[in-house]
Amino acid sequence: MAKIKKGDLVVVIAGRDRGQQGRVLEVLTETDRVLVEGVQRVTKHIKPGTRRDNQQGGLVTVEAPIHISNVMLVDPETKKGTRVGYRTEQVERDGRERTQRVRVAKRSGKDV
C-alpha cells in the first residue's frame, strides 16, 4: 500500500528536481511511480493529429513519472518533508464499530 496518494502535496528529495514541491497528479502502483505537477518535465515530440489538444504536432512539455521513493509527503504544519505513519481509530458507522486507518505525519503528529 502506497503512503502517497493522488492530490497529496509532496517534495522531491532526490534527482535533478530536488527541493521542488508539487501536487500528485497520478499514482502508478504497478511501477511504484508518481506523476507530480511541475516536476520531472520532459519534452515529447507529438505527431500531427494524434491528440485532440495538439492538432498540429510539434514539441510538448509534459510531466514524466518519478519513483515514489524520491518524493516525501509535506507536513501540513511545518511545510517540510515528513514520513507517513498510520493510527487506527474505532469509528461507529451504521450502528457498528469499525476500525479505520488514519495517515499521520511523523514529524508533527498531525493527521494528513
MDAnalysis code that builds the backbone (N, CA, C; Angstrom):
import MDAnalysis as mda
import numpy as np

u = mda.Universe.empty(336, n_residues=112, atom_resindex=np.repeat(np.arange(112), 3), trajectory=True)
u.add_TopologyAttr("name", ["N", "CA", "C"] * 112)
u.add_TopologyAttr("resid", np.arange(1, 113))
u.add_TopologyAttr("resname", ["MET", "ALA", "LYS", "ILE", "LYS", "LYS", "GLY", "ASP", "LEU", "VAL", "VAL", "VAL", "ILE", "ALA", "GLY", "ARG", "ASP", "ARG", "GLY", "GLN", "GLN", "GLY", "ARG", "VAL", "LEU", "GLU", "VAL", "LEU", "THR", "GLU", "THR", "ASP", "ARG", "VAL", "LEU", "VAL", "GLU", "GLY", "VAL", "GLN", "ARG", "VAL", "THR", "LYS", "HIS", "ILE", "LYS", "PRO", "GLY", "THR", "ARG", "ARG", "ASP", "ASN", "GLN", "GLN", "GLY", "GLY", "LEU", "VAL", "THR", "VAL", "GLU", "ALA", "PRO", "ILE", "HIS", "ILE", "SER", "ASN", "VAL", "MET", "LEU", "VAL", "ASP", "PRO", "GLU", "THR", "LYS", "LYS", "GLY", "THR", "ARG", "VAL", "GLY", "TYR", "ARG", "THR", "GLU", "GLN", "VAL", "GLU", "ARG", "ASP", "GLY", "ARG", "GLU", "ARG", "THR", "GLN", "ARG", "VAL", "ARG", "VAL", "ALA", "LYS", "ARG", "SER", "GLY", "LYS", "ASP", "VAL"])
u.atoms.positions = np.array([
    [0.839, -1.185, 0.000],
    [0.000, 0.000, 0.000],
    [0.882, 1.245, 0.000],
    [0.662, 2.098, -0.973],
    [1.470, 3.313, -1.090],
    [1.025, 4.331, -0.051],
    [1.975, 5.016, 0.536],
    [1.660, 6.011, 1.552],
    [1.386, 7.375, 0.942],
    [1.601, 7.501, -0.356],
    [1.342, 8.753, -1.060],
    [0.161, 8.526, -1.990],
    [-0.776, 9.465, -1.962],
    [-2.000, 9.323, -2.746],
    [-2.174, 10.510, -3.678],
    [-3.087, 10.367, -4.616],
    [-3.400, 11.426, -5.565],
    [-3.895, 12.663, -4.822],
    [-3.361, 13.826, -5.183],
    [-3.765, 15.078, -4.551],
    [-2.877, 15.511, -3.404],
    [-1.960, 14.639, -2.944],
    [-1.058, 14.996, -1.850],
    [-0.027, 16.019, -2.313],
    [0.404, 16.864, -1.397],
    [1.495, 17.799, -1.658],
    [2.791, 17.104, -1.250],
    [3.723, 16.962, -2.195],
    [4.975, 16.257, -1.934],
    [6.155, 17.135, -2.294],
    [7.316, 16.782, -1.741],
    [8.568, 17.451, -2.059],
    [9.512, 16.391, -2.628],
    [10.269, 16.757, -3.667],
    [11.222, 15.835, -4.280],
    [12.489, 15.840, -3.444],
    [12.964, 14.637, -3.051],
    [14.140, 14.546, -2.185],
    [15.365, 14.033, -2.914],
    [15.233, 13.622, -4.176],
    [16.379, 13.127, -4.935],
    [16.166, 13.408, -6.415],
    [17.261, 13.569, -7.135],
    [17.189, 13.802, -8.573],
    [17.432, 15.250, -8.933],
    [17.258, 15.552, -10.206],
    [17.575, 16.894, -10.687],
    [16.585, 17.950, -10.195],
    [15.391, 17.539, -9.774],
    [14.377, 18.473, -9.290],
    [14.288, 18.501, -7.765],
    [15.370, 18.115, -7.089],
    [15.374, 18.054, -5.628],
    [14.989, 19.401, -5.019],
    [14.084, 19.360, -4.041],
    [13.638, 20.567, -3.358],
    [12.342, 21.145, -3.881],
    [11.903, 20.738, -5.061],
    [10.669, 21.274, -5.622],
    [9.454, 20.596, -4.998],
    [8.377, 21.372, -4.864],
    [7.129, 20.839, -4.336],
    [6.076, 20.838, -5.423],
    [5.124, 19.917, -5.300],
    [4.024, 19.856, -6.260],
    [2.969, 18.867, -5.807],
    [1.814, 18.935, -6.457],
    [0.704, 18.025, -6.166],
    [0.855, 16.751, -6.994],
    [0.452, 15.632, -6.401],
    [0.493, 14.352, -7.105],
    [-0.704, 14.298, -8.047],
    [-0.424, 14.122, -9.344],
    [-1.479, 14.038, -10.340],
    [-1.987, 12.611, -10.512],
    [-1.076, 11.639, -10.364],
    [-1.439, 10.245, -10.583],
    [-0.436, 9.357, -9.871],
    [-0.909, 8.222, -9.339],
    [-0.044, 7.234, -8.713],
    [-0.088, 5.980, -9.576],
    [1.080, 5.544, -10.047],
    [1.193, 4.343, -10.877],
    [1.678, 3.200, -9.977],
    [0.747, 2.413, -9.446],
    [1.090, 1.405, -8.450],
    [1.870, 0.234, -9.030],
    [1.679, -0.080, -10.297],
    [2.368, -1.218, -10.904],
    [3.875, -1.001, -10.968],
    [4.284, 0.238, -11.209],
    [5.705, 0.552, -11.354],
    [6.257, 1.365, -10.181],
    [5.462, 1.603, -9.137],
    [5.868, 2.388, -7.963],
    [6.351, 3.782, -8.350],
    [5.587, 4.452, -9.189],
    [5.942, 5.799, -9.636],
    [4.767, 6.745, -9.454],
    [5.078, 8.039, -9.418],
    [4.050, 9.068, -9.288],
    [4.300, 10.163, -10.317],
    [3.216, 10.814, -10.743],
    [3.310, 11.996, -11.593],
    [3.089, 13.203, -10.694],
    [4.075, 14.104, -10.647],
    [3.991, 15.282, -9.794],
    [3.909, 16.515, -10.684],
    [2.980, 17.398, -10.360],
    [2.736, 18.598, -11.151],
    [3.959, 19.517, -11.135],
    [4.495, 19.832, -12.313],
    [5.609, 20.758, -12.438],
    [6.982, 20.167, -12.156],
    [7.077, 18.851, -11.967],
    [8.339, 18.198, -11.634],
    [8.648, 17.159, -12.705],
    [9.947, 16.981, -13.007],
    [10.409, 15.993, -13.990],
    [9.783, 16.278, -15.365],
    [9.859, 17.531, -15.788],
    [9.298, 17.933, -17.086],
    [10.222, 17.467, -18.209],
    [9.636, 16.833, -19.211],
    [10.383, 16.351, -20.360],
    [9.704, 16.856, -21.627],
    [10.474, 16.929, -22.714],
    [9.958, 17.367, -23.996],
    [9.646, 16.151, -24.846],
    [8.412, 16.089, -25.349],
    [7.997, 14.979, -26.200],
    [7.700, 15.505, -27.597],
    [8.000, 14.683, -28.587],
    [7.675, 15.005, -29.972],
    [6.329, 14.365, -30.293],
    [5.352, 15.187, -30.685],
    [3.997, 14.718, -30.953],
    [3.714, 14.818, -32.440],
    [3.188, 13.726, -32.998],
    [2.801, 13.730, -34.414],
    [1.541, 14.563, -34.603],
    [1.373, 15.155, -35.756],
    [0.154, 15.941, -36.012],
    [-1.089, 15.054, -35.986],
    [-2.123, 15.532, -35.301],
    [-3.417, 14.855, -35.303],
    [-3.522, 13.656, -34.384],
    [-2.495, 13.352, -33.580],
    [-2.586, 12.184, -32.712],
    [-3.288, 12.504, -31.398],
    [-3.363, 13.762, -31.037],
    [-4.033, 14.162, -29.799],
    [-5.035, 15.258, -30.094],
    [-6.079, 15.292, -29.310],
    [-7.111, 16.316, -29.519],
    [-6.606, 17.711, -29.157],
    [-5.780, 17.790, -28.094],
    [-5.327, 19.112, -27.659],
    [-4.198, 19.666, -28.523],
    [-3.588, 18.850, -29.387],
    [-2.485, 19.309, -30.226],
    [-2.680, 18.789, -31.649],
    [-3.450, 19.497, -32.447],
    [-3.753, 19.066, -33.811],
    [-2.580, 19.233, -34.759],
    [-1.683, 20.201, -34.508],
    [-0.624, 20.478, -35.462],
    [0.674, 19.750, -35.151],
    [0.786, 19.151, -33.979],
    [2.003, 18.426, -33.639],
    [3.092, 19.361, -33.161],
    [4.279, 18.788, -32.953],
    [5.407, 19.595, -32.511],
    [5.950, 19.114, -31.181],
    [6.604, 20.028, -30.473],
    [7.206, 19.710, -29.186],
    [6.258, 20.103, -28.051],
    [6.051, 19.169, -27.121],
    [5.176, 19.413, -25.984],
    [5.938, 19.060, -24.714],
    [5.844, 19.896, -23.696],
    [6.493, 19.627, -22.420],
    [5.463, 19.030, -21.467],
    [5.760, 17.833, -20.952],
    [4.844, 17.130, -20.059],
    [5.617, 16.607, -18.848],
    [4.876, 16.190, -17.805],
    [5.494, 15.593, -16.627],
    [5.755, 14.116, -16.877],
    [6.930, 13.653, -16.482],
    [7.275, 12.237, -16.575],
    [7.176, 11.641, -15.169],
    [6.928, 10.326, -15.078],
    [6.833, 9.702, -13.750],
    [8.168, 9.731, -13.017],
    [8.095, 9.848, -11.688],
    [9.259, 9.820, -10.822],
    [9.022, 8.711, -9.797],
    [10.078, 8.026, -9.384],
    [9.915, 6.908, -8.460],
    [9.396, 7.408, -7.114],
    [8.528, 6.614, -6.514],
    [7.853, 7.029, -5.279],
    [8.823, 7.199, -4.121],
    [9.991, 6.526, -4.179],
    [10.974, 6.666, -3.103],
    [11.706, 8.003, -3.173],
    [11.570, 8.726, -4.274],
    [12.246, 10.010, -4.435],
    [11.368, 11.197, -4.053],
    [10.178, 10.938, -3.536],
    [9.304, 12.014, -3.066],
    [8.928, 11.756, -1.615],
    [8.613, 12.841, -0.903],
    [8.250, 12.753, 0.503],
    [7.062, 13.672, 0.736],
    [6.114, 13.217, 1.520],
    [4.929, 13.996, 1.828],
    [5.313, 15.255, 2.599],
    [4.636, 16.367, 2.322],
    [4.894, 17.628, 3.009],
    [4.009, 17.692, 4.251],
    [4.643, 17.961, 5.393],
    [3.929, 18.067, 6.669],
    [3.013, 19.291, 6.627],
    [1.732, 19.149, 6.985],
    [0.821, 20.298, 6.918],
    [1.170, 21.413, 7.906],
    [1.890, 21.101, 8.970],
    [2.211, 22.111, 9.978],
    [3.538, 22.813, 9.704],
    [4.600, 22.028, 9.444],
    [5.932, 22.616, 9.298],
    [6.305, 22.929, 7.855],
    [5.529, 22.448, 6.898],
    [5.773, 22.652, 5.457],
    [7.102, 22.055, 5.005],
    [7.596, 21.031, 5.721],
    [8.800, 20.302, 5.339],
    [8.430, 18.853, 5.073],
    [9.358, 18.113, 4.481],
    [9.114, 16.709, 4.208],
    [8.971, 15.900, 5.483],
    [8.097, 14.886, 5.447],
    [7.879, 14.045, 6.610],
    [7.576, 12.624, 6.175],
    [7.825, 11.701, 7.080],
    [7.435, 10.322, 6.842],
    [5.967, 10.181, 7.208],
    [5.368, 9.074, 6.744],
    [3.956, 8.841, 6.978],
    [3.792, 7.607, 7.851],
    [2.968, 7.722, 8.882],
    [2.624, 6.592, 9.724],
    [1.119, 6.414, 9.726],
    [0.655, 5.386, 10.409],
    [-0.772, 5.122, 10.488],
    [-1.199, 4.988, 11.932],
    [-2.412, 5.434, 12.208],
    [-3.030, 5.268, 13.509],
    [-4.390, 4.637, 13.277],
    [-4.782, 3.695, 14.127],
    [-6.092, 3.067, 13.981],
    [-7.067, 3.704, 14.949],
    [-8.282, 3.918, 14.466],
    [-9.336, 4.510, 15.273],
    [-10.576, 3.639, 15.187],
    [-11.353, 3.647, 16.240],
    [-12.639, 2.970, 16.233],
    [-13.696, 3.995, 15.824],
    [-14.394, 3.720, 14.719],
    [-15.400, 4.631, 14.200],
    [-16.723, 3.883, 14.159],
    [-17.793, 4.578, 14.575],
    [-19.114, 3.950, 14.529],
    [-19.812, 4.372, 13.248],
    [-20.121, 3.370, 12.414],
    [-20.798, 3.607, 11.150],
    [-21.954, 2.634, 11.014],
    [-23.106, 3.155, 10.701],
    [-24.309, 2.331, 10.538],
    [-24.586, 1.497, 11.786],
    [-24.290, 2.051, 12.952],
    [-24.547, 1.360, 14.203],
    [-23.553, 0.267, 14.544],
    [-22.468, 0.163, 13.779],
    [-21.449, -0.865, 14.032],
    [-20.098, -0.205, 14.250],
    [-19.299, -0.807, 15.121],
    [-17.940, -0.330, 15.356],
    [-17.032, -0.843, 14.242],
    [-16.267, 0.050, 13.646],
    [-15.322, -0.322, 12.598],
    [-13.968, 0.280, 12.909],
    [-12.930, -0.411, 12.454],
    [-11.572, 0.096, 12.611],
    [-11.181, 0.829, 11.344],
    [-10.665, 2.052, 11.503],
    [-10.269, 2.873, 10.365],
    [-8.826, 3.307, 10.540],
    [-8.049, 3.239, 9.451],
    [-6.655, 3.679, 9.486],
    [-6.578, 5.126, 9.033],
    [-5.847, 5.936, 9.801],
    [-5.682, 7.362, 9.506],
    [-4.204, 7.619, 9.276],
    [-3.864, 8.345, 8.192],
    [-2.480, 8.705, 7.936],
    [-2.043, 9.829, 8.867],
    [-0.834, 9.696, 9.417],
    [-0.307, 10.661, 10.380],
    [1.086, 11.058, 9.950],
    [1.391, 12.374, 10.026],
    [2.741, 12.872, 9.742],
    [3.624, 12.570, 10.937],
    [4.747, 11.906, 10.696],
    [5.649, 11.535, 11.789],
    [6.348, 12.752, 12.403],
    [6.574, 13.797, 11.615],
    [7.311, 14.968, 12.101],
    [6.499, 15.727, 13.151],
    [5.212, 15.970, 12.896],
    [4.410, 16.767, 13.814],
    [3.342, 15.978, 14.548],
    [3.004, 14.795, 14.066],
    [1.962, 14.000, 14.694],
    [0.561, 14.379, 14.259],
    [0.444, 15.300, 13.306],
    [-0.872, 15.751, 12.829],
    [-1.401, 14.796, 11.756],
    [-2.736, 14.758, 11.617],
    [-3.363, 13.951, 10.569],
    [-3.081, 14.579, 9.202],
    [-2.917, 13.722, 8.212],
    [-2.654, 14.183, 6.853],
    [-3.954, 14.184, 6.077],
])
